[in-house]
Each structure stands twice: as C-alpha cells, then as structure tokens.
Amino acid sequence: MELKPALEAVLMVVDEPATEEHLAKVLDRPRREVADALRELADEYEVQRRGFELRLVAGGWRFYTRPEYAAAVESFVLDGQQARLTQAALETLAVVAYRQPVSRSRVSAVRGVNCDGVMRTLLQRGLVEEAGAEPETGAILYRTTNYFLERMGLRGLDELPELAPFLPEADAIEAETQEGVPSFDPDAPDSEHADDKTEL
C-alpha cells in the first residue's frame, strides 16, 4: 500500500486523534516514515487550501475543517444553532485547566459561586474528568481531558497561555469564606444556582 493514501483512509474514520506510533503499528511502517508522511500531507493540504486540514493535536493526528469554512459546516450540522458553553462554564473550565488537579470546592472558591451544575455539564461533555481524591479531605479532584486539548487545538497543557498567575489563590479565598461550599450531588436540582445553569 502507498503510505499517504493509507494514512488518509485511516484518518478518515478515527474518532479521536491518532498517534504516530499507533498509525505506524497499524500500517506496519517505521514511525519516522509515518511522521514524515503526515507532515507532508499537512503541508500539501495547506498549499492546496483544501476545505480541511490535518493537525497534530493532543498527541495525535486528525482531520479538521479549515476555520474559514466553519460557517458552512455549522449551517449544515447545526442548522444555524451553535451549542456554546455559557460564560459560567468557560470560567469554570479555565479554573480547572490552570489549577488541575483541583477539587470542586476550590473551583467554587475561585469563582465565588457554587459550580455544581457547571461541573456536571463539563463532565457530561467530556471536557473534564475525575483525577483521584485529595489526600487531606477525600474530595474528588478534577482535570481536563484529551478531548479538551483537542477542542482547544493544543498539543499539551504547556501550550496554555500564561494566565495562571492572575487567578486568585483558592486557599486564601477559602480561608475568608464564612460558609462551607455545599457538597457535590450529581442528582441535586440546580434551581438554587440559576446563574450557573448551562443547559443548552
């Protein structure tokens, strides 16, 4: 089999970025040869200004729609209705990204409001996941997922902008808080926290 067409065929059916190692194993080719072919394909698509592009994201390769044609794709797939995260969800996701692994109570302390509903939405969308428990309190810790990196177009967390120093220290905020943050109950209604609802 010719390598480039074989790579294109495999990448057409992946549902998450495929690593060079996995592609090399599947196609029985040296990793270096696969890596070179992938970069050549990406360059070819760029020169040809195709409607799609091949990107290295979250440690693997995948086809993506070229940004300038996003409106056409949205019109077709979403019929003009774009499902976006709310401001509350974006703020919560940012805190998790920069503080991870972090407990839900610390996220709530940084944001200044309860984030139960928002965390449920982020978990359901696969943008965050559980990452063990805090030794001192037993609280569940959360971190971002590879899907988060993929959606953000990042190779790794080291590519996040340098914003962490501007986030307030969660410990200091928690020390000043008079009331404890309610525990996270996945089945609890969100009526008390209407400002944090993220249902679309």
N, C-alpha and C positions, 0 to 999 in steps of 0.2 A: 504493500500500500504506500502511496505517496503520503508523506508526513503531514503537510499542510492541509490537504483536503480531509485527512483523517482527523486532525485536530478540530477542524471546523465542524465536522459531523458530530463529534463527541460533545463539543461545547454548545451545540445547538440544543442538546437535551439535558444539560445539567441544571439542577435547581438551586445550586449554590456554587460559589467559586471553586474551581478545580485546581489543585496544587500541581506544580510541575512534576513532583515526584509521582503522584498518582497517575497523571497522564502518561508519564514515561513508562510506568509499570503496565498500564493497560495496553499501550501501543508497542510495548517491547522495544523501546528505543532508549538510548542514553539520555539522562536528564539534561545534559548540556545541549544536546541536539534539539530536544524539545523546547528548552528555554529560548534558544536562538530562533527557532521557527515561530514561536509565539510572538516574540518581539518584532520579527519581520512582518508577520500578519498584521499586528497592531499598526506598524508604520505604513503598510500598504493601504489599510482602510483609511488612515488619516490623510494620506496623499490623494486618494480617490474621493475623499469627502463623502463616504458612504453614509447611509442613514443610521448606521450602527457603528459601534467601536468596540475594540477588545481591550479590556482594562485589567490590571493587576490590582485586586482589592481584597483585603482581609486574608492575605497569604495565598490567594488563588486567582485564576483567570476566568473571566466570564464576559459574554456579550452584553452590551448596554446600548440603549437608544441614545443617539447623539443628542446632547442637550437642546440644540436649536430646533429639534423636531418633537420636543416634549409635548407641545400643544396638540399636535396631530394625534399622538398616542393617547393623551388624556381624553381627547374628544371621542376617540374610538372605544377605549376601555371603560372610561368612567362616565361617558355621555355628558361631559362638561362638569360633572360633580367631583371635585377633588377632595378626597378624605385627608384632612390635615390634622396634625396634633394641635391641641389647644396650647395657649401660652403657658398654662399651668403645667401641662405635660412636658413641654420643651424645657421649662425651668427645672423641673424635677429630673429629667433625663440629663441635663447639664451637670447638676449636682452629683448624680451617680457617676457620671463619666469622669469627673475630676476628683472625686473623693473615694472612689472604689478601692477595695470593697467597703461598703458603708451600710449601716442599718437604716431602716425606715425612719426610726425616731430621729436620727441625726439629720436625715434629709429634711424632715419636717421642721427641725430646729433651724436649719439654714434658711429654709423658705419662709418660715414664720407662720405657716398654716399646716393643718393636718393634710397628709398626702396619700391616705389610704386608697381613695378612688383612682387617683392618678397612677399609683404603683400597680394597681390591678390592670389598668389599661396597658401600661408598658410591658407588664409580664405577658398579657394576652397577645400582644403584638410581637413578642419575641425580641424586644429591644433590650430588656434586662433579664437577668436570671439569678437564682439563688446561688450564693457562693459560700456556703457553710454558716457557722454561727460564731458570734462574738464570745470569746472565752470567758470574759468577766460577767456578762449579763445573760448569755444564751440567746441574744437577739439574732434573728436571721440577717445575714449580710447579703447585699446585692452588688452585682457588677454588670457591665454592659456585655453584649453578646457579639459574636462574629457578624450576625445579621446587622447589628448597629453599625459596625465598621463598614459593612457592605453598603448600607443605605447612605452613610456619610461620605463614601468614597475614600476611605482611609485605609492605608496598608496596615497600620497598627496604632495603638494609643499614643505612641510617641509623636504622631503627626497632629495631635490635638493642638489648637492654638494655645499660647501661654497665657491662660486666664486664671488658673488655679490660685495664684497669689491674691486675686481680687475677691475671692469668695470669703465671707466671714468665717471665723473659726467656730465650728459647730460646738466644741467644748465650752467656749466662752458664752455662747448664746444659751446653751442648755443650763449652765450654771445660773443664769439670770432668770430663767423661766420659772414662774411660780407654780404652774400646774404641770403634771406629767402628761406626756403625749399618750393618747389612748392606744391600746394595743391593736394590732392589725388583725381584723377579722374579715377574711375573704367574702363572707356571706352577709356582712353588715350592709344596711342601706346607706346610700350616700346623701340622704336628704339634709343632714346637718352640715354638709360641706358642699353646698351647691356651687360655690365658686371654683371648686376643683373638679367638677364633673367633666369627663372627657368623652362621653358617648357621642358618636357622630351620626 
